[in-house]
Amino acid sequence: MDFKLTPVSMPQVSRPVGSTRPTAAEGVGGGFSGALKSALQSVSATQNESALLQREVQMENPKVSLEETMVAIQKAQIGFQATLHVRNRMVQAYTDIMNMQV
């Protein structure tokens, strides 16, 4: 599981000469929202995988080890905690912006 948020590279689109207006591809696209969505999907997949492994251990599947299951559970827990911290920081930033004097 990889939690690194890397910049999303968008394809370079040539604009007409003299145009300062961004094209549709340069507008609001991937960027932060795309990276956040990708990270949330990764955390969700990790949680689903750990739940599947837990179920397999409970059914005494000999192909699934307890150690593998415990590592998957810890990865899911760490990912969820990181997601929760990001959410709390975003809510705090939104609250700070909304409380600014104009």
Sequence and secondary structure as in RCSB ss.txt:
>XXXX:A:sequence
MDFKLTPVSMPQVSRPVGSTRPTAAEGVGGGFSGALKSALQSVSATQNESALLQREVQMENPKVSLEETMVAIQK
AQIGFQATLHVRNRMVQAYTDIMNMQV
>XXXX:A:secstr
                TT  S  TTTSSSSHHHHHHHHHHHHHHHHHHHHHHHHHHHHTT TTS HHHHHHHHHH
HHHHHHHHHHHHHHHHHHHHHHHTS  
